């Protein structure tokens, strides 16, 4: 069944200031549709997993600039388990202007200033372990980036089975060598 679009009416504001039904091309689904209908499977303040219908789950990052954190990667890791237990596939995407600007540099800076390099190391190890689980998942993983997918965001895309990119997507590793 089409969980996220059943009975959903999308509207747009016309030039006269009246709301009119808006049409969308077939096969187009926005995470916002699922959020309005409340089909959240799991999540926290940094990421959520949504049931988007037809046996597919969607992991959405929603922290500031979708920077990847321990908390967002925990949700992605839990999404792998959730999909294994009751879905057929996983999409990693969102409706935000950017897919992900990468690993949370503010966390790294704060931990480095405090001399807590072990926390940085553990965070990066957990990030890479989740990416490897994503790569080896026993189901299809599709990334759907739009806007920037930089650093760790790009790594999530690389570890997916397939990618469907918006025409405005910018991909890349930005860390200096």
C-alpha positions in Angstrom: 0.0 0.0 0.0 1.0 3.6 -0.5 1.3 4.5 3.2 2.5 8.1 2.9 0.2 9.5 0.2 -3.2 8.0 1.1 -5.8 10.7 1.6 -3.0 13.4 1.4 -4.0 16.7 -0.2 -1.2 18.9 -1.3 -2.0 22.6 -1.9 -0.4 25.6 -3.4 -1.1 29.3 -3.0 -2.2 31.0 -6.2 -1.5 34.6 -7.3 -4.9 35.7 -5.9 -4.1 34.3 -2.4 -6.3 31.2 -2.6 -5.2 27.7 -1.9 -5.7 25.3 -4.8 -5.0 21.5 -5.0 -1.5 21.0 -6.4 -0.6 18.1 -8.6 2.6 16.2 -8.4 4.0 13.9 -11.1 3.4 10.2 -10.4 5.9 8.4 -8.4 7.1 11.4 -6.5 7.1 11.1 -2.7 8.4 13.7 -0.2 9.5 12.8 3.3 7.3 15.7 4.4 4.3 13.7 3.3 5.2 10.8 5.6 6.0 13.2 8.5 2.5 14.9 8.2 0.8 11.5 8.4 3.0 10.3 11.3 4.4 7.0 10.1 7.7 7.4 12.1 9.3 4.0 12.9 12.2 5.3 15.1 14.4 8.3 15.6 15.8 11.0 17.8 16.6 14.8 17.4 19.2 14.1 14.7 17.5 11.5 12.4 14.3 9.6 11.9 13.2 6.4 10.0 9.9 6.6 8.2 7.6 4.0 6.7 7.2 5.3 3.2 5.0 2.4 2.0 5.4 -0.7 -0.1 7.8 -2.2 2.3 10.3 0.6 2.1 11.8 2.6 5.0 13.4 6.0 4.7 16.2 7.3 7.0 16.1 11.1 7.2 18.9 13.2 8.7 17.5 16.4 10.3 20.2 17.9 12.4 21.7 21.4 11.7 22.8 21.2 8.0 22.3 17.4 8.4 25.7 17.1 10.0 26.3 13.5 10.9 26.7 12.8 14.6 26.8 9.8 16.9 23.1 10.2 17.4 22.2 10.3 13.6 24.5 7.4 12.9 22.8 5.4 15.8 19.5 5.9 14.0 21.0 4.8 10.6 22.4 1.7 12.4 19.0 1.0 14.0 17.4 1.5 10.6 19.5 -1.4 9.2 18.1 -3.6 12.0 14.5 -2.3 11.5 14.6 -2.9 7.7 16.0 -6.4 8.2 13.1 -7.1 10.6 10.2 -5.9 8.5 10.9 -4.0 5.3 12.3 -4.8 1.9 14.5 -1.8 1.2 16.0 1.4 2.7 16.1 4.9 1.2 18.5 7.4 2.8 17.2 10.9 1.9 15.4 14.0 3.1 13.6 17.1 1.9 16.2 19.5 3.3 18.2 21.9 1.1 21.3 19.6 1.7 21.6 15.8 2.1 24.5 16.1 4.6 27.5 18.3 5.1 29.4 15.4 6.6 30.6 14.5 10.1 29.9 17.1 12.8 33.0 19.3 12.8 31.8 21.2 15.8 31.9 18.0 17.8 35.4 17.3 16.6 36.5 20.9 17.4 35.0 20.8 20.9 36.5 17.4 21.7 39.9 18.4 20.4 39.9 21.6 22.4 39.1 19.5 25.5 41.9 17.1 24.6 39.4 14.2 24.3 40.8 12.6 21.2 39.4 9.2 22.3 35.8 10.5 21.8 36.7 11.7 18.3 38.2 8.3 17.5 35.2 6.4 18.9 32.8 8.6 17.0 34.7 8.1 13.7 34.9 4.3 14.3 31.2 4.1 14.9 30.5 6.2 11.8 32.7 3.9 9.7 31.2 0.7 11.2 27.7 1.9 10.4 28.7 2.7 6.8 30.2 -0.8 6.5 26.9 -2.3 7.8 25.0 -0.2 5.2 27.3 -1.5 2.5 26.7 -5.1 3.5 23.0 -4.8 4.2 21.0 -7.9 3.0 18.5 -5.6 1.3 18.7 -2.7 -1.3 19.9 0.6 0.1 19.3 3.7 -2.1 20.6 7.1 -1.3 18.6 10.1 -2.6 20.9 13.2 -2.2 19.9 16.7 -3.1 22.1 19.7 -2.4 25.4 19.0 -0.7 26.5 15.5 0.2 30.0 16.2 1.5 32.6 14.3 3.5 30.7 11.7 5.6 27.4 12.5 3.7 29.2 11.5 0.5 30.5 8.3 2.3 26.9 7.3 3.1 26.0 7.7 -0.6 29.1 5.7 -1.6 28.1 2.8 0.7 24.6 2.5 -0.8 23.7 0.0 -3.5 22.3 2.8 -5.7 21.8 6.5 -5.8 19.1 8.7 -7.3 20.6 12.2 -7.4 18.8 15.5 -7.7 20.1 17.8 -10.5 21.5 20.2 -7.9 23.5 17.6 -6.0 27.2 18.4 -5.1 29.2 15.3 -4.0 32.7 15.2 -2.6 35.3 14.5 0.0 36.5 17.8 1.4 38.9 16.7 4.1 42.5 17.9 3.4 45.1 15.2 2.8 
